[in-house]
Amino acid sequence: MNDTLWQPAFVQGLLFITILGVWSAGERRHKAALYVMIASLVTSMIILATLIQDVLGGKVYTAVYNILPPFGLSFQLDLLSLALSLLFLFVGAVLVLYLVTYPLQQGYRRFQTVFLLIITCATGVVMAGDLMSLFLFFEVMSVSFFILVIHDQAQASVAAAYKYLYMTVGGSVLYFMAVACIFSLTGAVSWSEAATLPAGPLTTLAFLGFVAAFGMKAGLFPLHIWMSDAYGQAPVPAMALSSLIMLKTGAYGLIRVVHQVFGIELMNQQGWGTLLLVLSIGSILYGSLCAFAEKDLPRRLAYSGMAQVGYITFGLAMVTPDALVGSLYHIVAHIMMKGTLILCAGAIITKTGKRKISELAGIGTQMPLTMALFSLAALTSVGLPPMNIFITKWYLSLGVLDAGQPFLIFVLLASSVLNAAYYLPISYTAFFGERNRDLHGALVGERLPATMVISMLILAVGCIAFSFMPQNIPLDWARTIAAGFFQ
Amino acid sequence: MRNQLPIISVLAPLLFAVILVCFYRGHDTFKKIITLVGSGISLLASLAMIPALVSGQTLGTDASFMSTPFAVVFQGDPLSIFFAVIFSFSFFLAIIYSFGYLAHSHAHLRYYSLMLVTQGAIVGVVMTASLFGLFLFFELMAITSYFLVIHEEDEKAMYAGSKYLFMTVVAGLGVFLGLVITYHLGGRLDFVSGGYISASPLASLALFAFLVGFGTKAGMFPVHIWLPEAHPAAPAPFSALLSGSLLKTGAYGFIRLMYFIYTPQAVRAANFDTVLLVLAVITILLGSALALRQDQLKRRLAYSSVAQIGYVLLGIALYSHYALMGALIHIFSHALMKGALFLCAGAIITQTGKKNVSEMKGIGHQMPITMLAFTLASLTMVGIPPFNAYYSKWYLAVASLEAGQGYLVAVLILSSLLNALYYFPVVVNAFFPERGKIGAGKISWVRDELPQGMVYSTAFLAILCVAFAFIQPHWPIVLAAKISTALF
């Protein structure tokens, strides 16, 4: 049941026109440009949202345009693509709202243009209908992030940007190789429902290429090494953009490739799940431990993000339906949780200039709302019910049990303990303690710009709200998607 | 209407906490009224459910909340109601006591709103119809109680608080692990009398995961180590609740687990009951022995709680009619007596500022009512008839003999003896100090210089330690027997 539709191309077109508009609006009118960006992102969301009903009914939309030989630019919208593109547009709008009052010091126009370009391309990545179209969007997105990392043009940020750039190029080359392998084996580069790839060295090579390319983007151990430097140097909104959206495109790519290029049978037969599993466990444990050791708040968040993305690949590697539900749900859960943490960190850095965790003691009295939201997100990350990550962990654990390897749950538990160990002290030293007690009387509103507060609030509410609704929509969708992959 | 009572008892305190936070503008009376009403509604709702407990009904509706991915359903079966009455009653009295105790303290809004939330959470732990609801409220309670433990915010409290928080997080993860395995095995998490999960290696793993989770909450050896830190650090009314109520949620978890989720075969196949029994015995002896060595009164009481929770676990682990009865009665009597003792300790600190037992010579003349209450509660602790704890020890002893494990009686007797050794000196010193030690001159009797709410709530708890013996029938025994009979 395939129908050709105009929506995906229209959304891409609209966003690209907005990008041009933002660029030509110039440096002085950058604030107005931001509101136009939000309007355009929201419009795109509404346009895509009209398709929800049909896509939920099992329809898959495709559209092919003859503009990029030899394969053409193709889009495909199934539930996974639609859900993620809606999510990216939504989070993109929230981040742009945050950007309105974020002081970048210089280069507003450049930063904003690239910001929107990355959101657009991330949407393109998840809507792409074949490996080549995905490659196009993926590349534009990856390379342009370079500009955000180098934004401050300090020595350290230039170094971080180079590191990022070289690794990205390395990833692209491997991706290219992998697609070539796939093409030579099957003569097609599109998603397939039934996996037809034969086992063999070329297939293995292709799998490794994809894991390297997407894993690099997702910060999968041991390809994470660009992350902490880039995050430490990039302005906070750029870090949020990368952590919330770009990381997820890597995870999305892996999910797509595992299920719609190689297929479950091949995964099980070749034992690639184990490879992915080992890398994920490496990510989770190494990332958590590094985060624990890190003294700088943005860098701690970076390492923690690495651990969290490990959950997604962990669930993918189990190759059971429940575990995949956990992975998919974690995409939403992590966006809400980490988004809150990063935006709060950004608010703290903007307001007080403090980046070191040791300097944050007592900050709760200066910025009570920010730190309250930070604490909520910190508790979410530990996996307490009814917050999102509890649901992730629940499904991942069920998946692990289905796969007959109960002891792998201890990886998740260890990660939870470490999460508690590196987030909760920030929260309670911010509010409590003898020297803060005298400050309680002086508790004041923190006078953050309204746009920052709203964007933080939206994400923080997202950490907990889904559980209180009669239907947990992300969870239902994740179940539907996973059921589709495991028919 | 009766079927709405479980949900009212849980949500009323939570709702009033929200009202308090939203509308509190520093008015003392407003704060007191809102807190009392919120807590009182929950207490009344729990009391109103007692007829259902007597007739063995289950109250509640099928209305479900949340999608996490499990719905939370509020239902009260006899066991739930038994616990809910004890918990909400303890909270109500502790809140009255707090008005006096915290009058000169800071952060009132935080304290009272969190007391209400904690009350809602702890009643929620027992009033939900599945293990998942239990877990949900369990975690809520854990987080809010952290803020109450660190209320003083001095260095000791912060240290105790961190220790408590991290152990609680680990306990929560233990319960999580058990929960997920249980669901994997059974595909459900509700309570069915007799249990529905049979023996398997995974079931054993789940049981021991729960052992860590519920054991930590209950203050069982060797995961009791947070307890002696947290109790002295917390404000006295909350220490009373920690010991009298919060520890009992761990025991409640064990009861649900062993009698309603896992079949006795599964529990025995995992040797879970034996392990629990051994740990209970160690907990009793170690707690009593360590309590003997403490000079700080609240620390002594904290270790004594460790010992007392051992009795409860012992009763649960023995798996028989009388043992469970003993455990339930002991939960009831310990909530009263340890509540009274902690409130006394708080009263002493408030009036005289003295924390150590060695400084308390002759204190009975300064605060006679408080120290009389302390005396009553101490007598209960030792298990002298007709005080409440005598009955629990009696049933536990009977059950031990029935199970053919006579040495357990020796453990109980030894522990009672130790109780006497560390409580009676306090009492004796308070009323009959050695002459010359507190200066020459006549000893004059004065009244307790404390807010009336503090004195009366303490005295009330202490009187209840013995009053039930003079009411026929002895209600706690009747109710515990009903619950226990339904299970065996």
Interface residues (C-beta under 8 A of the other chain):
Chain A: L379 V382 G383 L384 P385 P386 F390 I391 K393 W394 S397 L398 L401 D402 P406 I409 L413 S416 V417 A420 A421 L424 P425 Y428 F432 G433 E434 N436 R437 H440 F466 S467 F468 M469 P470 Q471 N472 L475
Chain B: F65 M66 S67 T68 P69 H106 A107 F132 F135 L136 E139 I143 I150 E153 D154 E155 M158 G161 S162 L165 F166 V169 V170 G172 L173 F176 L177 V180 I181 Y183 H184 L202 L205
